[in-house]
Amino acid sequence: MREVAIVAFGQSDHRRDSAEVSEVEMLMPVLHEVLDAVGLRAGEIDFTCSGSSDYLAGRAFSFTMALDGVGAWPPISESHVEMDGAWALYEAWTRLLTGEAETALVYSYGKSSPGDLREVLTRQLDPYYVAPLWPDSVSLAALQAQALLDAEDAEDTVADERALAAVAARSRTAAEDNPHAQVTGSPPPEALLGDPYLVRPLRRHDCPPVGDGAAAVVLAAGDTARRLCHRPAWIRGMDHRTEAHSLGVRDLTRSPSTRLAAERAGAFEAPADLAELHAPFTSQELILRRELGLGEGVRVNPSGGALAANPMMAAGLIRLGEAAAAIHRGAADRALAHATSGPCLQQNLVAVLEGDVL
């Protein structure tokens, strides 16, 4: 199989509200950062793919405005996915695998601040049986968390409220070293347990911050990747799978789509040094760790993860970018990256990244 790598990654500073800038103004510095890192201009990129949501922007075909910033003239080869940028990266990866392109620019962005995100996300639910009830994303995550706490067959997973608080404390403490994080620092888990519930059993620290942000990566194949980056993050495998649309037919304490995607991506062929998991809620990290077989020796979300910054449509791409950046700087040799979309881990993508031996 043709070798394809992530050779550059950039992201914005994630903020609760970026009303003073448009999506294009938020995105452009990030695009300039990744292109400058590899010494390319937009016109030298063979394929461009983006991820965003018209529901967040409040207008149809909103992604075309971002294309104005990228530069669509002379005509470029371009595509768009109406979901997290991790899936845009998947499309670009397959394009490079086929030999139709040598380089690709992938970007995604989201501004959640203009509206009520919990209300907007109800539009992704089953339109006949679930969406008319208007269950918001936090309430659905709370149902999943409570199911996990009540489960009698939790195997090796420690599922109690203190375990949830420990995930939050570890993630936001790690985020102190991330200059782009929106939320950093945390009291110890015991202190967090004194906070009131937001939606039982979830407290505010168990939930992701709402904010605005953007991210971008550059992909390159073979010798081009080696020329553009001193240590490319080679994508050894990547796969994505989805659960049933109806929440009532799923076991919310498990994520078989994550496990299957990991198997197909080759995640279980060798241990990883690091894992960047797109777990917006603390309970979801416990589920993902079990499905991916991550032991105590694996560093999970050293960037702080989605609990430190969760820009819609970009947080999953950021997980792949953070994992790749760790390989670029020699902080990891083999890393897992995970992205999710939909309620309660409905659709999941897993990628395995490796660096050349130093």
Rosetta blueprint (number, residue, H / E / L):
1 M L
2 R L
3 E L
4 V E
5 A E
6 I E
7 V E
8 A E
9 F E
10 G E
11 Q E
12 S L
13 D L
14 H L
15 R E
16 R L
17 D L
18 S L
19 A L
20 E L
21 V L
22 S L
23 E H
24 V H
25 E H
26 M H
27 L H
28 M H
29 P H
30 V H
31 L H
32 H H
33 E H
34 V H
35 L H
36 D H
37 A H
38 V H
39 G L
40 L L
41 R L
42 A H
43 G H
44 E H
45 I L
46 D L
47 F E
48 T E
49 C E
50 S E
51 G E
52 S L
53 S L
54 D H
55 Y H
56 L H
57 A H
58 G L
59 R L
60 A L
61 F L
62 S L
63 F H
64 T H
65 M H
66 A H
67 L H
68 D H
69 G H
70 V H
71 G L
72 A L
73 W L
74 P L
75 P L
76 I L
77 S L
78 E E
79 S E
80 H E
81 V E
82 E L
83 M L
84 D L
85 G H
86 A H
87 W H
88 A H
89 L H
90 Y H
91 E H
92 A H
93 W H
94 T H
95 R H
96 L H
97 L H
98 T L
99 G L
100 E L
101 A L
102 E L
103 T E
104 A E
105 L E
106 V E
107 Y E
108 S E
109 Y E
110 G E
111 K E
112 S L
113 S L
114 P L
115 G L
116 D L
117 L H
118 R H
119 E H
120 V H
121 L H
122 T H
123 R H
124 Q H
125 L L
126 D L
127 P L
128 Y L
129 Y L
130 V L
131 A H
132 P H
133 L H
134 W L
135 P L
136 D L
137 S H
138 V H
139 S H
140 L H
141 A H
142 A H
143 L H
144 Q H
145 A H
146 Q H
147 A H
148 L H
149 L H
150 D H
151 A L
152 E L
153 D L
154 A L
155 E L
156 D L
157 T L
158 V L
159 A L
160 D L
161 E H
162 R H
163 A H
164 L H
165 A H
166 A H
167 V H
168 A H
169 A H
170 R H
171 S H
172 R H
173 T H
174 A H
175 A H
176 E H
177 D H
178 N L
179 P L
180 H L
181 A L
182 Q L
183 V L
184 T L
185 G L
186 S L
187 P L
188 P L
189 P H
190 E H
191 A H
192 L H
193 L L
194 G L
195 D L
196 P L
197 Y E
198 L E
199 V E
200 R L
201 P L
202 L E
203 R E
204 R H
205 H H
206 D H
207 C L
208 P L
209 P L
210 V L
211 G L
212 D E
213 G E
214 A E
215 A E
216 A E
217 V E
218 V E
219 L E
220 A E
221 A E
222 G H
223 D H
224 T H
225 A H
226 R H
227 R H
228 L H
229 C L
230 H L
231 R L
232 P L
233 A E
234 W E
235 I E
236 R E
237 G E
238 M E
239 D E
240 H E
241 R E
242 T E
243 E L
244 A L
245 H L
246 S L
247 L H
248 G H
249 V H
250 R L
251 D L
252 L L
253 T L
254 R L
255 S L
256 P H
257 S H
258 T H
259 R H
260 L H
261 A H
262 A H
263 E H
264 R H
265 A H
266 G L
267 A L
268 F L
269 E L
270 A L
271 P L
272 A L
273 D L
274 L E
275 A E
276 E E
277 L L
278 H L
279 A L
280 P L
281 F L
282 T H
283 S H
284 Q H
285 E H
286 L H
287 I H
288 L H
289 R H
290 R H
291 E H
292 L H
293 G L
294 L L
295 G L
296 E L
297 G L
298 V L
299 R E
300 V E
301 N L
302 P L
303 S L
304 G L
305 G H
306 A H
307 L H
308 A L
309 A L
310 N L
311 P L
312 M L
313 M L
314 A L
315 A H
316 G H
317 L H
318 I H
319 R H
320 L H
321 G H
322 E H
323 A H
324 A H
325 A H
326 A H
327 I H
328 H H
329 R L
330 G L
331 A L
332 A L
333 D L
334 R E
335 A E
336 L E
337 A E
338 H E
339 A E
340 T E
341 S E
342 G L
343 P L
344 C L
345 L L
346 Q L
347 Q E
348 N E
349 L E
350 V E
351 A E
352 V E
353 L E
354 E E
355 G L
356 D L
357 V L
358 L L
